[in-house]
Amino acid sequence: MHAAVVSTFDRPPAYREFPRPTARTPDELVVDVIASGLHPRVRSQTDGSHYTSSGELPLVPGIDGVGRAPDGTLRYFVLPDTTMGAMAEQTVIDQRRSVALPDGADPILVAAAMNPVMSSWLALRQRIDFEPGQAVLVLGATGSAGRMAVQVAKRLGAGHVIAAGRDARRLSALGDLGADASFQIGAAVSDLGQAARDVDVVIDYLWGPVTADVMAGIARNRLDPGKPLTWIEIGAVAGASAQIPSAALRGVRLQIVGSGQGSVPTRDIVAELPTLATEITSGGYTLDVRAVPLADVEAAWSETDTDDRIVVTP
């Protein structure tokens, strides 16, 4: 069969022959892959930079997707850490980490949306006690996962959502997706601390120096220092480490938590899959999607500045 194959971490995957996978346990199924999303998480898998990387090569990238099972059903699946990923004509899945899709579900949309929706959905549903009416700041709202986070926060009942990001064009479109206010991150990033001084929750896809500056700004301007502030770290687009100001931890009631693979157990991820699949197939989220043939996967890897979520289709 053909697959996207990573032979070295300093080059994109190439379209080539790869051995067909086989099921080894009663819970495993070999599925015909219909679609697999090219998420930032997949890019970090491919260049070996993700914190779960074992360094093992060759590998087929792709952490989730939609496949057709031997009984004909379409299933959305999440893969474990494996060298046999989803960007292939076939892959092997664990039925316990998958969900049958509703009739009429669009497999391309599901493959594109589940991962970016899941990042903020799990953060708000599994990592904290989020309450309807709370105010949310999304740091990195102009990325695809950040744009979905704005929508997820509203869907889960946020009373006020502030979207913050660098791209002015993308930022201007977030009002239609549920943002009540927007803030362009620039040189005076600490000014955002004033604008977001009363939020309850921060969903952070940036980290790095940006987070340190915004956190310090919120701490300085907090209207009620005793009001709980929960900071959820999901991504690190702006830097892998942040110099957290001690005054922010001591001067306000701040709690920092992470949300991602490991901090959210697999059983909790799987428990959310049926609801997520229903949410996405119901048409409640807006996402620009573009399907790319598996044979063109190497060219797709170079498209890093696009509004579309790329989905690879064998």
Sine and cosine of phi, psi and omega as CSV:
sin_phi,cos_phi,sin_psi,cos_psi,sin_omega,cos_omega
0.00,0.00,0.21,-0.98,0.05,-1.00
-0.98,-0.21,0.47,-0.88,0.00,-1.00
-0.41,-0.91,0.26,-0.97,0.22,-0.98
-0.99,0.12,0.85,-0.53,-0.13,-0.99
-0.86,-0.51,0.80,-0.60,0.07,-1.00
-0.99,-0.14,0.90,-0.44,0.01,-1.00
-0.97,-0.25,-0.37,0.93,0.03,-1.00
-0.51,-0.86,0.59,-0.81,-0.11,-0.99
-0.96,0.27,-0.14,0.99,-0.02,-1.00
-0.98,-0.19,0.22,0.98,0.04,-1.00
-0.65,-0.76,0.46,-0.89,0.04,-1.00
-0.92,0.40,0.28,-0.96,0.05,-1.00
-0.92,0.40,0.44,-0.90,0.00,-1.00
-0.88,-0.47,0.51,-0.86,0.03,-1.00
-0.99,0.15,0.91,-0.43,-0.04,-1.00
-0.37,-0.93,0.08,-1.00,0.04,-1.00
-0.94,0.34,0.57,-0.82,0.02,-1.00
-0.50,-0.87,0.56,-0.83,-0.03,-1.00
-0.87,0.50,0.63,-0.78,0.05,-1.00
-0.92,0.38,0.63,-0.78,0.00,-1.00
-0.98,0.21,0.33,-0.94,0.05,-1.00
-0.74,-0.67,0.56,-0.83,0.08,-1.00
-0.98,0.19,0.68,-0.74,-0.06,-1.00
-0.89,-0.46,-0.22,0.98,0.00,-1.00
-0.74,-0.67,0.30,-0.95,0.01,-1.00
-0.88,0.48,-0.39,0.92,-0.02,-1.00
-1.00,0.07,-0.12,0.99,-0.05,-1.00
-1.00,-0.08,0.51,-0.86,0.06,-1.00
-0.71,-0.71,0.62,-0.78,0.22,-0.98
-1.00,-0.01,0.84,-0.55,-0.03,-1.00
-0.89,-0.46,0.48,-0.88,0.17,-0.99
-0.99,0.14,0.88,-0.47,-0.06,-1.00
-0.95,0.30,0.76,-0.65,0.06,-1.00
-0.99,-0.13,-0.65,0.76,-0.07,-1.00
-0.31,-0.95,0.55,-0.83,0.06,-1.00
-0.57,-0.82,0.75,-0.66,-0.09,-1.00
-0.98,0.19,0.65,-0.76,0.11,-0.99
-1.00,-0.02,1.00,0.10,-0.05,-1.00
-1.00,-0.03,0.33,-0.94,0.14,-0.99
-0.80,0.60,-0.59,0.81,0.05,-1.00
-0.87,0.49,-0.57,0.82,0.03,-1.00
-0.95,0.32,-0.61,0.79,0.05,-1.00
-0.88,0.47,-0.66,0.75,0.00,-1.00
-0.95,0.32,-0.47,0.88,0.13,-0.99
-0.90,0.43,-0.65,0.76,-0.09,-1.00
-0.96,0.28,-0.54,0.84,0.02,-1.00
-0.99,-0.12,0.08,1.00,0.08,-1.00
0.98,0.22,0.18,0.98,-0.10,-1.00
-1.00,-0.02,-0.20,0.98,-0.02,-1.00
-0.94,0.33,0.53,-0.85,-0.10,-1.00
-0.92,0.40,-0.23,0.97,0.04,-1.00
-1.00,-0.05,-0.03,1.00,-0.10,-0.99
-0.90,0.44,0.74,-0.67,0.05,-1.00
-1.00,-0.07,-0.20,0.98,-0.04,-1.00
0.99,0.12,0.04,1.00,-0.06,-1.00
-0.98,0.21,0.73,-0.69,0.04,-1.00
-0.70,-0.72,0.43,-0.90,-0.04,1.00
-0.97,0.25,0.30,-0.96,0.07,-1.00
-0.60,-0.80,0.43,-0.90,0.14,-0.99
-0.98,-0.22,0.87,-0.50,-0.04,-1.00
-0.97,0.24,0.11,-0.99,0.01,-1.00
0.92,-0.39,0.89,-0.45,-0.10,-0.99
-0.97,-0.22,-0.19,0.98,0.01,-1.00
-0.34,-0.94,0.10,-0.99,0.03,-1.00
0.19,-0.98,-0.15,-0.99,0.07,-1.00
-0.86,-0.51,0.74,-0.67,0.01,-1.00
-0.69,-0.72,0.34,-0.94,0.07,-1.00
-0.99,-0.17,0.86,-0.51,-0.02,-1.00
-0.97,0.23,0.26,-0.97,0.01,-1.00
-0.84,0.54,-0.44,0.90,0.02,-1.00
-1.00,0.09,0.07,1.00,0.06,-1.00
1.00,-0.06,-0.15,0.99,-0.02,-1.00
-0.97,0.23,0.53,-0.85,0.13,-0.99
-1.00,0.02,0.74,-0.67,-0.01,-1.00
-0.77,-0.63,0.73,-0.68,0.22,-0.98
-1.00,0.08,0.69,-0.72,-0.07,-1.00
-0.71,-0.71,0.48,-0.87,0.14,-0.99
-0.89,-0.45,0.78,-0.62,-0.06,-1.00
-1.00,-0.04,0.50,-0.87,0.16,-0.99
-0.96,0.28,0.03,-1.00,0.11,-0.99
-0.92,0.40,0.93,-0.36,-0.13,-0.99
-0.48,-0.88,0.40,-0.92,0.10,-0.99
-1.00,0.06,-0.12,0.99,0.05,-1.00
-0.97,-0.25,0.99,0.11,-0.07,-1.00
-1.00,0.10,-0.29,-0.96,-0.16,-0.99
-1.00,-0.06,-0.21,0.98,-0.08,-1.00
-1.00,0.02,0.94,0.33,-0.03,-1.00
-0.41,-0.91,0.21,-0.98,0.03,-1.00
-0.92,0.40,-0.52,0.85,0.07,-1.00
-0.65,-0.76,0.44,-0.90,0.16,-0.99
-0.55,-0.84,0.17,-0.98,0.01,-1.00
-0.94,-0.34,0.76,-0.65,-0.04,-1.00
-0.86,-0.51,0.38,-0.93,0.17,-0.99
-1.00,-0.09,0.87,-0.50,-0.04,-1.00
-0.83,0.56,-0.48,0.88,-0.04,-1.00
-0.96,0.29,-0.24,0.97,0.05,-1.00
-0.94,-0.34,0.53,0.85,-0.04,-1.00
-0.59,-0.81,0.20,-0.98,0.02,-1.00
-0.57,-0.82,0.68,-0.73,0.08,-1.00
-0.94,0.33,0.70,-0.71,-0.05,-1.00
-1.00,0.09,0.50,-0.87,0.04,-1.00
-0.90,0.44,0.40,-0.92,0.07,-1.00
-0.84,0.53,0.68,-0.73,0.04,-1.00
1.00,0.10,0.02,1.00,0.00,-1.00
-0.91,0.42,0.63,-0.78,0.05,-1.00
-1.00,0.02,0.94,-0.33,-0.07,-1.00
-0.90,0.44,-0.50,0.86,0.02,-1.00
-0.92,0.39,-0.72,0.69,0.02,-1.00
-0.89,0.45,-0.70,0.72,-0.01,-1.00
-0.88,0.48,-0.71,0.70,0.00,-1.00
-0.89,0.45,-0.55,0.84,-0.01,-1.00
-0.97,0.25,-0.65,0.76,-0.23,-0.97
-1.00,-0.07,-0.48,0.88,-0.15,-0.99
-0.86,0.52,-0.71,0.70,-0.04,-1.00
-0.91,0.41,-0.77,0.64,0.00,-1.00
-0.93,0.38,-0.54,0.84,0.08,-1.00
-0.93,0.37,-0.65,0.76,-0.07,-1.00
-0.88,0.48,-0.56,0.83,-0.11,-0.99
-0.87,0.49,-0.74,0.67,0.00,-1.00
-0.99,0.11,-0.52,0.86,0.03,-1.00
-0.87,0.49,-0.75,0.66,0.02,-1.00
-0.91,0.42,-0.61,0.79,0.00,-1.00
-0.86,0.50,-0.71,0.71,-0.06,-1.00
-0.99,0.14,-0.44,0.90,-0.06,-1.00
-0.99,-0.12,-0.48,0.88,-0.13,-0.99
-0.91,-0.41,-0.44,0.90,-0.11,-0.99
-0.99,-0.14,-0.37,0.93,-0.01,-1.00
-0.64,-0.76,0.20,-0.98,0.11,-0.99
-1.00,-0.09,0.98,0.17,-0.03,-1.00
-0.98,0.21,0.69,-0.72,-0.03,-1.00
-0.88,-0.48,0.66,-0.75,0.07,-1.00
-0.82,0.57,0.62,-0.78,-0.01,-1.00
0.99,-0.12,-0.26,0.97,-0.01,-1.00
-0.95,0.31,0.42,-0.91,0.01,-1.00
-1.00,-0.07,0.67,-0.74,-0.11,-0.99
-0.80,-0.60,0.69,-0.72,0.19,-0.98
-0.95,-0.32,0.80,-0.60,0.09,-1.00
-0.97,-0.26,0.93,-0.37,0.07,-1.00
-1.00,0.00,0.85,-0.52,-0.10,-1.00
1.00,-0.02,0.59,0.81,-0.10,-1.00
-0.96,0.27,-0.17,0.98,-0.02,-1.00
-1.00,-0.04,-0.10,1.00,0.16,-0.99
-0.98,0.19,0.20,-0.98,-0.08,-1.00
-0.91,0.42,-0.67,0.74,0.04,-1.00
-0.93,0.37,-0.59,0.81,0.03,-1.00
-0.91,0.40,-0.64,0.77,0.05,-1.00
-0.89,0.45,-0.62,0.78,0.05,-1.00
-0.94,0.35,-0.55,0.84,0.00,-1.00
-0.89,0.45,-0.60,0.80,0.07,-1.00
-0.86,0.51,-0.71,0.71,-0.03,-1.00
-0.94,0.35,-0.65,0.76,0.00,-1.00
-0.90,0.44,-0.71,0.71,-0.01,-1.00
-0.85,0.53,-0.70,0.71,0.04,-1.00
-0.91,0.42,-0.66,0.75,-0.01,-1.00
-0.88,0.48,-0.55,0.83,-0.01,-1.00
-1.00,0.00,0.11,0.99,0.17,-0.99
0.98,-0.21,0.26,0.97,0.04,-1.00
-0.84,0.54,0.69,-0.72,0.00,-1.00
-0.99,0.17,-0.46,0.89,-0.03,-1.00
-0.44,-0.90,0.78,-0.63,-0.01,-1.00
-0.84,-0.55,0.83,-0.56,0.10,-0.99
-0.97,-0.24,0.82,-0.57,0.03,-1.00
-0.97,-0.22,0.80,-0.61,0.00,-1.00
-0.80,-0.60,0.75,-0.66,0.02,-1.00
-0.23,-0.97,0.08,-1.00,-0.07,-1.00
-1.00,0.01,-0.54,0.84,-0.15,-0.99
-0.99,0.14,0.95,-0.30,-0.07,-1.00
-0.90,0.45,-0.61,0.79,-0.02,-1.00
-0.90,0.43,-0.75,0.66,0.01,-1.00
-0.93,0.38,-0.58,0.82,-0.01,-1.00
-0.89,0.46,-0.61,0.79,-0.06,-1.00
-0.92,0.40,-0.34,0.94,-0.03,-1.00
-1.00,0.02,-0.13,0.99,-0.13,-0.99
-0.97,0.23,-0.30,0.96,0.09,-1.00
-0.87,0.49,-0.59,0.81,0.02,-1.00
-0.95,0.32,-0.29,0.96,-0.01,-1.00
-0.99,-0.15,0.01,1.00,0.08,-1.00
0.85,-0.52,-0.11,0.99,0.02,-1.00
-0.93,0.36,0.75,-0.66,0.04,-1.00
-1.00,0.05,-0.38,0.92,0.03,-1.00
-0.46,-0.89,0.40,-0.91,0.03,-1.00
-0.69,-0.72,0.42,-0.91,-0.04,-1.00
-0.58,-0.81,0.83,-0.55,0.03,-1.00
-1.00,0.09,0.85,-0.53,0.01,-1.00
-0.98,0.21,0.84,-0.54,0.01,-1.00
-0.65,-0.76,-0.53,-0.85,-0.04,-1.00
-0.89,0.45,-0.63,0.78,-0.03,-1.00
-1.00,-0.07,0.84,0.55,-0.08,-1.00
-0.89,0.45,-0.45,0.89,-0.01,-1.00
-0.91,0.42,-0.33,0.95,0.06,-1.00
-0.88,0.47,-0.43,0.90,0.03,-1.00
-0.89,0.46,-0.45,0.89,0.04,-1.00
-0.87,0.50,-0.54,0.84,0.06,-1.00
-0.95,0.30,-0.70,0.71,-0.04,-1.00
-0.91,0.41,-0.52,0.86,-0.08,-1.00
-0.95,-0.31,0.40,0.92,-0.16,-0.99
-0.91,0.42,-0.31,0.95,-0.09,-1.00
-0.90,-0.43,0.26,0.97,-0.03,-1.00
-0.95,0.30,0.37,-0.93,0.04,-1.00
-0.99,-0.14,-0.54,0.84,-0.11,-0.99
-0.68,-0.74,0.68,-0.74,0.15,-0.99
-0.90,-0.43,0.81,-0.58,0.13,-0.99
-0.98,-0.20,0.92,-0.39,-0.23,-0.97
-0.91,-0.40,0.92,-0.39,0.10,-1.00
-0.98,-0.19,0.03,1.00,-0.13,-0.99
-0.97,-0.22,-0.84,0.54,-0.09,-1.00
0.85,0.53,-0.35,-0.94,0.00,-1.00
0.93,0.38,-0.35,-0.94,-0.02,-1.00
-0.86,0.52,-0.52,0.86,0.01,-1.00
-0.87,0.49,-0.74,0.67,0.00,-1.00
-0.87,0.50,-0.70,0.71,-0.01,-1.00
-0.86,0.51,-0.68,0.74,-0.02,-1.00
-0.93,0.37,-0.71,0.71,-0.02,-1.00
-0.92,0.40,-0.66,0.75,0.01,-1.00
-0.88,0.48,-0.69,0.73,0.03,-1.00
-0.90,0.44,-0.63,0.78,0.00,-1.00
-0.91,0.41,-0.66,0.75,0.05,-1.00
-0.90,0.43,-0.67,0.74,-0.01,-1.00
-0.88,0.47,-0.65,0.76,0.00,-1.00
-0.92,0.39,-0.55,0.83,-0.15,-0.99
-0.96,-0.27,0.08,1.00,-0.08,-1.00
-0.84,0.55,0.80,-0.59,-0.01,-1.00
-0.92,0.39,-0.68,0.74,0.02,-1.00
-0.78,-0.62,0.99,-0.16,-0.05,-1.00
-0.85,0.53,-0.41,0.91,-0.01,-1.00
-0.99,0.11,-0.11,0.99,0.03,-1.00
-0.97,0.25,0.80,-0.60,-0.05,-1.00
-0.86,0.51,0.67,-0.74,0.09,-1.00
-0.80,-0.61,0.88,-0.48,-0.01,-1.00
-0.95,-0.31,0.85,-0.53,-0.04,-1.00
-0.95,-0.30,0.90,-0.44,-0.03,-1.00
-0.97,-0.26,0.91,-0.41,0.00,-1.00
-1.00,0.01,0.89,-0.46,-0.02,-1.00
-0.91,-0.42,-0.65,0.76,-0.04,-1.00
-0.75,-0.66,0.13,-0.99,-0.05,-1.00
-0.65,-0.76,0.76,0.65,-0.04,-1.00
-0.89,0.45,-0.56,0.83,-0.08,-1.00
-0.99,-0.10,-0.01,1.00,0.02,-1.00
0.43,-0.90,0.60,-0.80,-0.06,-1.00
-0.98,0.21,-0.30,0.96,0.00,-1.00
-0.68,-0.73,0.46,-0.89,-0.01,-1.00
-0.72,-0.70,0.69,-0.72,0.04,-1.00
-1.00,0.09,1.00,-0.03,-0.07,-1.00
-0.94,0.33,0.82,-0.57,0.01,-1.00
-0.94,0.34,0.76,-0.65,-0.03,-1.00
-0.88,0.47,-0.51,0.86,-0.02,-1.00
-0.90,0.44,-0.52,0.85,0.01,-1.00
-0.92,0.38,-0.58,0.82,0.00,-1.00
-0.98,0.22,-0.53,0.85,-0.05,-1.00
-1.00,-0.05,-0.49,0.87,-0.15,-0.99
-1.00,-0.02,-0.28,0.96,0.05,-1.00
-0.72,-0.70,0.29,-0.96,-0.03,-1.00
-1.00,0.09,0.97,0.22,-0.15,-0.99
-0.97,-0.25,0.72,-0.69,0.09,-1.00
-0.82,-0.57,0.80,-0.60,0.01,-1.00
-0.94,-0.34,0.81,-0.58,0.05,-1.00
-0.75,-0.66,0.42,-0.91,0.10,-1.00
-0.97,-0.26,0.41,-0.91,0.07,-1.00
-0.65,-0.76,0.86,-0.52,-0.02,-1.00
0.12,-0.99,-0.15,-0.99,-0.04,-1.00
-0.88,0.47,0.88,-0.47,-0.05,-1.00
0.92,-0.39,-0.83,0.55,0.02,-1.00
-0.95,0.30,-0.42,0.91,0.17,-0.99
-0.96,-0.29,0.94,-0.35,-0.04,-1.00
-0.87,0.50,0.47,-0.88,-0.01,-1.00
-0.82,0.57,-0.64,0.77,-0.03,-1.00
-0.88,0.47,-0.56,0.83,0.01,-1.00
-0.96,0.26,-0.57,0.82,0.08,-1.00
-0.90,0.44,-0.74,0.67,-0.03,-1.00
-0.88,0.47,-0.59,0.81,-0.01,-1.00
-0.89,0.46,-0.46,0.89,-0.03,-1.00
-1.00,0.02,-0.23,0.97,-0.13,-0.99
-0.86,0.52,-0.72,0.69,-0.01,-1.00
-0.87,0.50,-0.68,0.74,0.01,-1.00
-0.91,0.41,-0.67,0.74,0.02,-1.00
-0.89,0.46,-0.68,0.73,0.01,-1.00
-0.88,0.48,-0.67,0.74,0.03,-1.00
-0.91,0.41,-0.68,0.73,0.01,-1.00
-0.85,0.53,-0.72,0.70,-0.09,-1.00
-0.96,0.29,-0.69,0.72,-0.04,-1.00
-0.95,0.32,-0.29,0.96,0.04,-1.00
-0.97,0.24,-0.15,0.99,0.04,-1.00
0.99,0.11,0.38,0.93,-0.06,-1.00
-0.99,0.15,-0.09,1.00,-0.05,-1.00
-0.80,-0.60,0.54,-0.84,0.03,-1.00
-0.97,-0.26,0.82,-0.57,-0.01,-1.00
-0.47,-0.88,0.75,-0.66,0.08,-1.00
-0.99,0.11,0.82,-0.58,-0.13,-0.99
-0.81,-0.58,0.62,-0.78,0.08,-1.00
-0.67,-0.74,0.81,-0.58,0.02,-1.00
-1.00,0.04,0.68,-0.73,0.01,-1.00
-0.79,-0.61,0.75,-0.67,0.02,-1.00
-0.88,0.48,0.57,-0.82,0.02,-1.00
-0.81,0.58,-0.58,0.81,-0.02,-1.00
-0.89,0.46,-0.37,0.93,-0.02,-1.00
-0.98,-0.21,0.36,0.93,-0.14,-0.99
-0.89,0.45,-0.58,0.81,-0.02,-1.00
-0.90,0.43,-0.66,0.75,0.05,-1.00
-0.92,0.39,-0.60,0.80,-0.01,-1.00
-0.88,0.47,-0.53,0.85,-0.04,-1.00
-0.91,0.42,-0.41,0.91,-0.02,-1.00
-0.99,0.14,-0.18,0.98,-0.06,-1.00
-1.00,0.02,0.98,0.18,-0.06,-1.00
-0.99,-0.11,-0.21,0.98,-0.03,-1.00
-0.88,-0.47,0.91,0.40,-0.01,-1.00
-0.74,-0.67,0.53,-0.85,0.05,-1.00
-0.98,0.19,-0.30,0.95,-0.06,-1.00
-0.99,0.17,0.58,-0.82,0.23,-0.97
-1.00,0.03,0.90,-0.43,-0.04,-1.00
-0.98,0.20,0.71,-0.71,0.06,-1.00
-0.85,-0.53,0.80,-0.61,-0.02,-1.00
-1.00,-0.01,0.77,-0.64,-0.05,-1.00
-0.83,-0.56,0.90,-0.44,0.03,-1.00
-0.89,0.45,0.00,0.00,0.00,0.00
